[in-house]
Amino acid sequence: MIERGVSVELTDAEELTRRLMKRHGLAAWEFGFNRRKRSLGLCRYTERRIELSTHFVAGHDEPSIRDVILHEIAHALAGHEAAHGPLWRTICAAIGAKPERCGNANMPSGRWQATCPGCCQQYDRIRRPPRRQRYICPRCGPEKGKLLFRAG
């Protein structure tokens, strides 16, 4: 059993995921980890595989990880077309997941960073932004909020 409030080891997260997948009828599905920095979990429908980010697992406690696992299990049960719609939300509620998109997690910052000259809001990107692409702070607009990304 995983203690509350304590970060979780990858083996514990894998064990929890496999147990929950089996409980909800996904015993034939596979499980794996990925190194994504923007996705907490992922449901790969065609491969019949649920994945968790190693970055997410390393920085979060058991209740948060459990909710993401159940979130992805609900995707698997609802099917690709359901997205985050009513069917998916109904399945989430039935299996004990919060029926909402995940997003407020402690994840690593991207290498490419910019600061808005107007409001000093920090922005980051994992991959190098295209050179000719213009980035604008949504708060400050094009006059005061031109963003210039630099490698950090």
C-alpha positions as semicolon CSV with decimal commas, in nm:
position;residue;x (nm);y (nm);z (nm)
1;M;0,000;0,000;0,000
2;I;0,124;0,348;-0,087
3;E;0,133;0,610;0,191
4;R;-0,058;0,935;0,139
5;G;0,147;1,251;0,085
6;V;0,460;1,057;-0,007
7;S;0,606;1,056;-0,358
8;V;0,554;0,728;-0,537
9;E;0,818;0,495;-0,682
10;L;0,772;0,389;-1,043
11;T;0,725;0,025;-0,942
12;D;0,446;0,122;-0,702
13;A;0,275;0,331;-0,971
14;E;0,301;0,043;-1,218
15;E;0,156;-0,200;-0,967
16;L;-0,131;0,037;-0,886
17;T;-0,203;0,094;-1,256
18;R;-0,208;-0,276;-1,339
19;R;-0,436;-0,348;-1,042
20;L;-0,681;-0,073;-1,144
21;M;-0,674;-0,176;-1,510
22;K;-0,759;-0,533;-1,413
23;R;-1,037;-0,418;-1,176
24;H;-1,201;-0,218;-1,455
25;G;-1,181;-0,485;-1,725
26;L;-0,861;-0,379;-1,903
27;A;-0,651;-0,684;-1,814
28;A;-0,569;-0,736;-2,185
29;W;-0,434;-0,380;-2,215
30;E;-0,065;-0,299;-2,169
31;F;0,094;-0,044;-1,939
32;G;0,409;0,163;-1,979
33;F;0,588;0,481;-1,883
34;N;0,685;0,769;-2,109
35;R;0,906;1,076;-2,063
36;R;0,647;1,337;-2,164
37;K;0,671;1,668;-1,983
38;R;0,330;1,807;-2,074
39;S;0,106;1,499;-2,047
40;L;0,041;1,335;-1,713
41;G;-0,101;1,020;-1,865
42;L;-0,196;0,889;-2,206
43;C;-0,444;0,638;-2,346
44;R;-0,322;0,484;-2,672
45;Y;-0,638;0,331;-2,814
46;T;-0,496;0,149;-3,116
47;E;-0,210;-0,005;-2,914
48;R;-0,446;-0,077;-2,621
49;R;-0,193;0,078;-2,385
50;I;-0,211;0,321;-2,093
51;E;0,098;0,527;-2,013
52;L;0,207;0,752;-1,727
53;S;0,474;1,021;-1,741
54;T;0,778;0,938;-1,528
55;H;0,809;1,313;-1,456
56;F;0,454;1,320;-1,323
57;V;0,494;1,009;-1,106
58;A;0,822;1,135;-0,957
59;G;0,667;1,458;-0,832
60;H;0,323;1,353;-0,707
61;D;0,152;1,154;-0,435
62;E;-0,065;0,844;-0,463
63;P;-0,408;1,017;-0,475
64;S;-0,299;1,237;-0,768
65;I;-0,150;0,943;-0,956
66;R;-0,456;0,727;-0,888
67;D;-0,682;0,996;-1,033
68;V;-0,476;1,022;-1,353
69;I;-0,477;0,642;-1,388
70;L;-0,855;0,633;-1,349
71;H;-0,882;0,928;-1,593
72;E;-0,697;0,723;-1,857
73;I;-0,893;0,407;-1,778
74;A;-1,213;0,605;-1,836
75;H;-1,075;0,708;-2,177
76;A;-1,006;0,343;-2,261
77;L;-1,357;0,239;-2,155
78;A;-1,532;0,528;-2,332
79;G;-1,341;0,500;-2,660
80;H;-1,155;0,755;-2,869
81;E;-1,463;0,936;-2,998
82;A;-1,583;1,019;-2,645
83;A;-1,290;1,257;-2,575
84;H;-1,375;1,451;-2,254
85;G;-1,748;1,450;-2,335
86;P;-2,057;1,329;-2,146
87;L;-1,991;0,954;-2,187
88;W;-1,635;0,990;-2,059
89;R;-1,753;1,204;-1,763
90;T;-2,018;0,945;-1,674
91;I;-1,760;0,666;-1,677
92;C;-1,520;0,879;-1,467
93;A;-1,787;0,929;-1,202
94;A;-1,874;0,557;-1,205
95;I;-1,513;0,441;-1,149
96;G;-1,415;0,711;-0,898
97;A;-1,218;0,961;-1,109
98;K;-1,278;1,333;-1,113
99;P;-1,469;1,398;-1,436
100;E;-1,245;1,684;-1,547
101;R;-0,936;1,737;-1,752
102;C;-0,612;1,710;-1,559
103;G;-0,371;1,997;-1,582
104;N;-0,246;2,152;-1,257
105;A;0,056;1,934;-1,200
106;N;0,414;2,001;-1,102
107;M;0,596;1,921;-1,426
108;P;0,943;2,025;-1,551
109;S;0,985;2,354;-1,734
110;G;1,081;2,363;-2,097
111;R;1,430;2,456;-2,213
112;W;1,301;2,749;-2,423
113;Q;1,181;3,040;-2,212
114;A;1,040;3,388;-2,262
115;T;0,922;3,668;-2,033
116;C;0,651;3,913;-2,132
117;P;0,794;4,268;-2,125
118;G;0,451;4,403;-2,027
119;C;0,340;4,186;-1,733
120;C;0,655;3,975;-1,663
121;Q;0,461;3,648;-1,710
122;Q;0,698;3,356;-1,777
123;Y;0,636;3,119;-2,069
124;D;0,824;2,805;-2,164
125;R;0,838;2,552;-2,445
126;I;0,985;2,201;-2,449
127;R;1,085;2,218;-2,816
128;R;1,251;2,504;-2,995
129;P;0,983;2,745;-3,122
130;P;0,989;2,803;-3,500
131;R;1,207;3,104;-3,584
132;R;0,951;3,293;-3,791
133;Q;0,663;3,224;-3,554
134;R;0,540;3,525;-3,354
135;Y;0,443;3,471;-2,993
136;I;0,229;3,724;-2,808
137;C;0,129;3,737;-2,440
138;P;-0,251;3,692;-2,434
139;R;-0,285;3,945;-2,150
140;C;-0,074;4,226;-2,298
141;G;-0,143;4,185;-2,669
142;P;0,084;4,254;-2,967
143;E;0,189;4,606;-2,863
144;K;0,329;4,532;-2,516
145;G;0,350;4,152;-2,510
146;K;0,592;4,036;-2,781
147;L;0,767;3,723;-2,661
148;L;1,119;3,621;-2,761
149;F;1,210;3,263;-2,666
150;R;1,570;3,185;-2,571
151;A;1,732;2,861;-2,459
152;G;1,755;2,850;-2,080
